[in-house]
Amino acid sequence: MRAIVTGGAGFIGSHSVDYLVARGDEVVVADNLSTGKVENLNRIADFYRCDISDYKRAGRAFRRGADVVFHLAALPRVPLSFKEPYLTDQVNHVGTLNILALATKYKIRRMVF
């Protein structure tokens, strides 16, 4: 199976990537490293440093297609959403719309959110 994991350098994302790689799946990680860490990245997975709110750059991770997208990228902290509401909206809402649009464009039929 080929999987794309957005937020794959974060806590949940990196553990998901490790599990998928251990199963023998081909994994692509898309993460901007704003909250994730380089040391969390699985060396076997392909890594694209990109922000999901940038459709064109995020699209690079989707070019080879996939069987499933695990969408785990977000700015999840409530205090940040009050301090930076436009940034939070851009990543969490627009970014999710971009992931859905890219999945549609590249005919990826399954998404875990």
C-alpha positions in Angstrom: 0.0 0.0 0.0 1.1 3.6 -0.7 0.1 6.1 2.0 0.5 9.9 2.4 0.7 11.1 6.0 0.2 14.8 6.5 1.7 15.9 9.8 4.0 12.9 9.7 6.7 14.6 11.8 4.3 15.2 14.8 3.7 12.8 17.7 0.7 10.9 16.3 1.8 11.3 12.7 5.3 9.9 13.3 4.0 6.9 15.2 1.6 6.3 12.3 4.4 6.5 9.8 6.5 4.1 11.8 3.7 1.6 11.9 3.0 1.8 8.2 6.7 1.5 7.3 7.0 -1.5 9.7 4.1 -3.1 7.8 6.1 -2.7 4.5 3.9 0.1 3.2 5.4 2.9 1.0 4.9 6.1 2.9 5.2 9.8 1.9 5.3 12.4 4.7 4.1 16.0 4.2 4.9 18.3 7.1 6.1 21.9 7.4 7.9 21.1 10.7 6.2 24.0 12.5 5.2 21.7 15.4 6.7 18.4 14.2 10.3 17.5 14.6 13.0 16.4 12.1 14.1 13.7 14.6 10.6 12.2 14.5 10.8 11.5 10.7 11.2 7.9 9.6 14.2 7.7 7.4 12.5 5.1 5.1 9.6 7.4 4.3 9.8 10.0 1.6 9.7 13.5 3.1 8.2 16.7 1.5 8.6 19.8 3.6 5.5 21.8 2.8 2.6 23.6 4.3 -0.8 22.1 3.6 -2.3 25.5 3.2 -0.1 26.0 0.1 -2.0 23.9 -2.5 0.8 23.9 -5.1 3.6 22.9 -2.7 1.5 20.3 -0.9 0.6 18.9 -4.2 4.2 17.7 -4.7 3.6 15.0 -2.1 0.6 13.7 -4.0 2.1 13.5 -7.5 2.8 9.8 -7.5 -0.6 9.0 -6.1 -1.5 6.9 -3.1 -4.1 4.4 -1.8 -4.9 6.4 1.3 -4.2 9.8 2.9 -3.8 10.0 6.7 -4.6 13.7 7.3 -3.0 14.5 10.7 -1.6 18.0 10.0 -3.1 20.8 12.0 -2.5 23.7 14.4 -4.4 22.0 17.3 -3.9 24.4 20.2 -6.9 26.4 21.3 -5.0 29.4 22.8 -3.2 29.8 19.4 -6.6 29.9 17.7 -7.5 33.0 19.7 -4.1 34.6 19.3 -3.7 33.8 15.6 -7.2 33.0 14.3 -6.4 33.6 10.6 -3.3 31.5 10.7 -5.2 28.7 12.4 -8.0 28.9 10.0 -5.6 28.9 7.0 -3.9 25.7 8.1 -6.8 23.8 9.7 -9.6 24.7 7.2 -8.0 25.8 4.0 -5.3 23.1 4.5 -7.9 20.4 4.9 -9.8 21.6 1.8 -6.5 21.5 -0.1 -5.9 17.9 1.0 -9.4 16.9 -0.1 -8.9 18.6 -3.4 -5.6 17.0 -4.0 -7.0 13.6 -3.0 -9.7 14.1 -5.6 -7.3 15.3 -8.3 -5.0 12.3 -7.8 -7.9 9.8 -7.4 -7.1 8.8 -3.9 -10.2 7.2 -2.7 -9.6 6.8 1.1 -8.8 9.3 3.7 -8.4 8.9 7.5 -8.9 12.2 9.4 
